[in-house]
C-alpha cells in the first residue's frame, strides 16, 4: 500500500485513525510506504507519525533524502504490521 497523505497536517488522533485502517487492511506480511517532506520532519505531527509507524510495524526503514524532489522528501518503508 502506498500513501501520499499529508501526515504533518493531521492531528495525532486523525493520524492514529488512518494508520489503524491501514494496518487493518494489510496482510500480516504486508507493506506500507509513505513519504514526508524534509522541511516538516521535525514538527510535532511528523514526530508523532514516525513514533506511530514504529509502534505499528515490525520494521520501519527511512530512505535517504530525495533532494531532486521539490520540496525534498524522504520515504518511510513499513513492513509487517504488528
Secondary structure, DSSP 8 states (H G I E B T S, - for coil): -EE---GGGS-HHHHHHHHHHHHHHS-TT-EEEEEEEGGGTTSHHHHHHHHHHHHHEEEEEE---BTTSSS-EEEEEEEEE-
